[in-house]
Amino acid sequence: FVDYSTPLGCSQSLGDLFDQMLAFPPATRLRSFEALRKHDFFASLDFDEVEALKYNPLEDVLNNGKTVVEPDVIDWDAEENLDCFNENYE
């Protein structure tokens, strides 16, 4: 993406991961699983434990103490949120 910029609030390592995955030209992108595993963003993740099903990386996300109230999901307005996205990233 020529006009891409890392979203505000991203950590430096996540921003770098995005930059490497969206690099242009595509031949310079982070493209292999091995390279992805070695990226700093995943430094605290033990992929061997994930593969052995000893660790579920989504568990931390799902149990982060925040609750999604069902009506918030049901009443979500895609067009309104897309307009908000365009305001922040155009």
Wavefront OBJ file of the C-alpha trace (Angstrom):
o trace
v 0.000 0.000 0.000
v 1.585 3.203 -1.109
v -0.612 5.349 1.160
v -0.437 3.019 4.157
v 0.537 4.305 7.573
v 0.591 2.338 10.809
v -2.585 2.923 12.855
v -2.220 5.187 15.874
v -1.783 3.356 19.150
v 0.066 0.356 17.700
v 3.206 -0.783 19.430
v 6.448 -0.230 17.557
v 6.882 -3.973 17.003
v 3.318 -4.380 15.663
v 3.822 -1.374 13.387
v 7.044 -2.902 12.104
v 5.264 -6.224 11.505
v 2.551 -4.444 9.490
v 5.187 -2.523 7.542
v 7.051 -5.721 6.678
v 3.883 -7.596 5.695
v 2.609 -4.739 3.503
v 5.956 -3.678 2.028
v 6.095 -2.596 -1.576
v 7.192 -4.128 -3.868
v 5.617 -7.413 -2.711
v 8.876 -9.321 -3.243
v 10.301 -7.511 -0.194
v 7.437 -8.531 2.119
v 7.670 -10.782 5.131
v 6.258 -13.896 3.482
v 7.358 -17.051 5.258
v 5.963 -18.501 8.452
v 9.504 -18.919 9.763
v 10.227 -15.215 9.259
v 6.919 -14.361 10.920
v 7.795 -16.528 13.936
v 11.115 -14.727 14.324
v 9.635 -11.222 14.264
v 10.008 -9.193 17.497
v 6.231 -8.871 17.851
v 6.020 -12.606 18.578
v 9.076 -12.738 20.875
v 7.009 -13.688 23.939
v 5.020 -16.360 22.109
v 6.256 -19.947 22.171
v 5.066 -21.316 18.836
v 6.021 -24.852 19.886
v 3.492 -24.638 22.734
v 0.857 -23.281 20.366
v 1.538 -26.104 17.920
v 1.354 -28.681 20.724
v -1.971 -27.089 21.782
v -0.506 -26.268 25.216
v -1.163 -22.567 24.743
v -4.049 -20.782 23.098
v -2.903 -17.272 22.135
v -6.519 -16.135 21.825
v -7.189 -17.013 25.455
v -5.431 -13.836 26.594
v -7.557 -11.781 24.235
v -10.804 -13.485 25.171
v -10.097 -13.289 28.905
v -8.732 -9.757 29.066
v -11.460 -8.605 31.433
v -13.339 -6.631 28.807
v -16.804 -7.772 27.970
v -18.512 -7.340 24.672
v -22.153 -6.575 25.280
v -24.246 -8.403 22.728
v -26.347 -5.362 21.703
v -23.112 -3.529 20.884
v -22.332 -6.226 18.358
v -25.860 -6.440 16.981
v -26.285 -2.660 16.618
v -22.910 -2.195 14.949
v -23.248 0.029 11.877
v -20.719 -0.964 9.228
v -21.231 2.157 7.109
v -20.823 4.470 10.099
v -17.648 2.700 11.168
v -16.289 2.717 7.622
v -16.815 6.494 7.472
v -14.899 6.828 10.744
v -12.108 4.669 9.333
v -11.884 6.834 6.221
v -11.651 9.986 8.351
v -8.664 8.593 10.223
v -6.761 6.934 7.401
v -7.336 8.900 4.200
l 1 2 3 4 5 6 7 8 9 10 11 12 13 14 15 16 17 18 19 20 21 22 23 24 25 26 27 28 29 30 31 32 33 34 35 36 37 38 39 40 41 42 43 44 45 46 47 48 49 50 51 52 53 54 55 56 57 58 59 60 61 62 63 64 65 66 67 68 69 70 71 72 73 74 75 76 77 78 79 80 81 82 83 84 85 86 87 88 89 90
